[in-house]
Amino acid sequence: MGRYLNILFVLAVVIGAAAVYDMKLAAKKSASRVAELQQQIDEERENIRLLKAEWSALNQPERLQHLVERYNSYLRLQPLDVNQIVSPEDLPVRPVQLKPVGGPDPMGGYAGNSQVIR
């Protein structure tokens, strides 16, 4: 009976050691994945910083003014008038163009007799 109990305990220790080793490998894989993701995050943040710097360099007023003067014959830009600035509520509603379904006027047509829905 003692011999069977010893074999059972040795077997339990071996299974426990294998389980702990497997957990250790899983933890290492998780840690390496976290480090890899952190490196990707750092790279993306650096790319964002570079793009913001490039954007601010491209939007410098002196540079834009030079481009407007250089390509004014193509762009034909005019100074902005204060009366041109409106709120979205002041803009007219865009008409919807719907064609009748199935021909010129089947059963009154999808859009009715009118070509423009207002």
Backbone hydrogen bonds in HBPLUS format (Angstrom, degrees):
<---DONOR---> <-ACCEPTOR-->    atom                        ^
c    i                          cat <-CA-CA->   ^        H-A-AA   ^      H-
h    n   atom  resd res      DA  || num        DHA   H-A  angle D-A-AA Bond
n    s   type  num  typ     dist DA aas  dist angle  dist       angle   num
A0005-LEU N   A0001-MET O   3.10 MM   4  6.33 152.6  2.18 144.7 152.6     1
A0006-ASN N   A0002-GLY O   2.95 MM   4  6.18 153.2  2.02 145.8 152.4     2
A0007-ILE N   A0003-ARG O   3.02 MM   4  6.30 159.1  2.06 148.7 154.2     3
A0008-LEU N   A0004-TYR O   2.94 MM   4  6.12 153.0  2.02 142.5 150.1     4
A0009-PHE N   A0005-LEU O   2.96 MM   4  6.21 155.6  2.02 146.7 152.9     5
A0010-VAL N   A0006-ASN O   2.92 MM   4  6.15 161.5  1.96 152.2 157.1     6
A0011-LEU N   A0007-ILE O   2.93 MM   4  6.06 158.4  1.97 145.3 151.7     7
A0012-ALA N   A0008-LEU O   2.90 MM   4  6.12 151.0  1.99 144.0 152.3     8
A0013-VAL N   A0009-PHE O   2.90 MM   4  6.15 153.0  1.97 147.5 154.7     9
A0014-VAL N   A0010-VAL O   2.97 MM   4  6.23 156.8  2.03 149.2 155.2    10
A0015-ILE N   A0011-LEU O   2.97 MM   4  6.18 163.0  2.00 149.3 153.8    11
A0016-GLY N   A0012-ALA O   2.88 MM   4  6.00 157.4  1.93 144.7 151.7    12
A0017-ALA N   A0013-VAL O   2.87 MM   4  6.05 155.3  1.93 146.0 152.7    13
A0018-ALA N   A0014-VAL O   2.97 MM   4  6.20 156.3  2.02 147.3 153.7    14
A0019-ALA N   A0015-ILE O   2.95 MM   4  6.18 154.2  2.02 147.0 154.1    15
A0020-VAL N   A0016-GLY O   2.92 MM   4  6.16 158.9  1.97 150.2 155.7    16
A0021-TYR N   A0017-ALA O   2.94 MM   4  6.11 157.1  1.99 147.0 153.3    17
A0022-ASP N   A0018-ALA O   2.95 MM   4  6.14 155.1  2.01 145.3 151.9    18
A0023-MET N   A0019-ALA O   2.95 MM   4  6.22 155.2  2.02 146.5 153.2    19
A0024-LYS N   A0020-VAL O   2.92 MM   4  6.16 148.9  2.02 143.8 152.7    20
A0025-LEU N   A0021-TYR O   2.99 MM   4  6.30 155.8  2.05 149.1 154.6    21
A0026-ALA N   A0022-ASP O   2.99 MM   4  6.24 158.2  2.04 148.0 154.2    22
A0027-ALA N   A0023-MET O   2.91 MM   4  6.11 153.0  1.98 145.7 153.0    23
A0028-LYS N   A0024-LYS O   2.96 MM   4  6.22 152.3  2.04 145.9 153.4    24
A0029-LYS N   A0025-LEU O   2.94 MM   4  6.20 160.4  1.98 150.1 155.1    25
A0030-SER N   A0026-ALA O   2.93 MM   4  6.13 157.1  1.98 144.8 151.5    26
A0031-ALA N   A0027-ALA O   2.86 MM   4  6.04 157.2  1.92 146.2 152.6    27
A0032-SER N   A0028-LYS O   2.88 MM   4  6.10 157.7  1.93 149.8 155.7    28
A0033-ARG N   A0029-LYS O   2.93 MM   4  6.10 151.8  2.01 144.6 152.6    29
A0034-VAL N   A0030-SER O   2.90 MM   4  6.13 156.0  1.96 148.4 155.0    30
A0035-ALA N   A0031-ALA O   2.94 MM   4  6.17 157.0  1.99 145.5 151.8    31
A0036-GLU N   A0032-SER O   2.91 MM   4  6.09 153.5  1.98 143.0 150.4    32
A0037-LEU N   A0033-ARG O   2.89 MM   4  6.13 160.7  1.93 149.9 154.9    33
A0038-GLN N   A0034-VAL O   2.88 MM   4  6.07 154.2  1.95 146.7 154.3    34
A0039-GLN N   A0035-ALA O   2.96 MM   4  6.18 150.5  2.05 143.2 150.9    35
A0040-GLN N   A0036-GLU O   2.99 MM   4  6.31 154.7  2.05 146.9 153.7    36
A0041-ILE N   A0037-LEU O   2.88 MM   4  6.14 155.6  1.94 148.3 155.1    37
A0042-ASP N   A0038-GLN O   2.94 MM   4  6.17 158.4  1.99 146.6 152.2    38
A0043-GLU N   A0039-GLN O   2.95 MM   4  6.20 155.9  2.01 147.5 154.1    39
A0044-GLU N   A0040-GLN O   2.90 MM   4  6.13 158.8  1.95 149.6 155.3    40
A0045-ARG N   A0041-ILE O   2.90 MM   4  6.14 156.1  1.96 149.7 156.5    41
A0046-GLU N   A0042-ASP O   2.96 MM   4  6.19 154.0  2.03 144.8 151.9    42
A0047-ASN N   A0043-GLU O   2.88 MM   4  6.17 155.4  1.95 147.7 154.9    43
A0048-ILE N   A0044-GLU O   2.87 MM   4  6.11 152.9  1.94 147.4 154.7    44
A0049-ARG N   A0045-ARG O   2.91 MM   4  6.20 155.8  1.97 146.4 152.9    45
A0050-LEU N   A0046-GLU O   2.94 MM   4  6.23 157.7  1.99 149.5 155.4    46
A0051-LEU N   A0047-ASN O   2.89 MM   4  6.11 158.9  1.93 148.8 154.7    47
A0052-LYS N   A0048-ILE O   2.88 MM   4  6.09 154.7  1.95 149.1 156.0    48
A0053-ALA N   A0049-ARG O   2.99 MM   4  6.21 154.6  2.05 145.0 151.9    49
A0054-GLU N   A0050-LEU O   2.88 MM   4  6.14 158.0  1.93 149.1 155.4    50
A0055-TRP N   A0051-LEU O   2.82 MM   4  5.97 155.9  1.88 145.0 152.1    51
A0056-SER N   A0052-LYS O   2.96 MM   4  6.17 158.0  2.01 146.8 152.0    52
A0057-ALA N   A0053-ALA O   2.98 MM   4  6.20 149.4  2.08 143.1 151.9    53
A0058-LEU N   A0054-GLU O   2.87 MM   4  6.12 153.0  1.95 149.4 156.7    54
A0059-ASN N   A0055-TRP O   3.02 MM   4  6.14 135.6  2.22 141.7 153.1    55
A0064-LEU N   A0060-GLN O   3.03 MM   4  6.32 165.6  2.05 160.6 165.0    56
A0065-GLN N   A0061-PRO O   2.83 MM   4  5.95 157.4  1.89 149.2 155.7    57
A0066-HIS N   A0062-GLU O   2.98 MM   4  6.18 155.2  2.04 145.2 151.7    58
A0067-LEU N   A0063-ARG O   2.97 MM   4  6.29 154.9  2.04 148.4 155.2    59
A0068-VAL N   A0064-LEU O   2.89 MM   4  6.14 154.6  1.96 149.3 156.2    60
A0069-GLU N   A0065-GLN O   2.96 MM   4  6.18 161.4  1.99 149.6 154.4    61
A0070-ARG N   A0066-HIS O   2.90 MM   4  6.04 151.4  1.98 143.9 152.5    62
A0071-TYR N   A0067-LEU O   2.93 MM   4  6.04 160.9  1.97 150.1 153.9    63
A0074-TYR N   A0071-TYR O   3.10 MM   3  5.45 134.0  2.32 105.7 117.4    64
A0075-LEU N   A0071-TYR O   2.91 MM   4  6.11 166.8  1.93 158.8 163.3    65
A0076-ARG N   A0072-ASN O   2.81 MM   4  5.21 157.8  1.86 135.4 142.9    66
A0084-GLN N   A0081-ASP O   3.01 MM   3  5.48 159.4  2.06 113.5 120.2    67
A0085-ILE N   A0082-VAL O   3.34 MM   3  5.88 163.2  2.37 113.9 118.2    68
A0090-ASP N   A0087-SER O   2.99 MM   3  5.48 145.9  2.11 113.6 123.0    69
A0091-LEU N   A0088-PRO O   3.33 MM   3  5.47 157.0  2.38 102.8 109.4    70
A0117-ILE N   A0096-VAL O   3.21 MM  21  5.50 170.8  2.22 160.0 159.8    71
A0109-GLY N   A0106-PRO O   2.88 MM   3  5.06 164.1  1.90 116.9 120.0    72
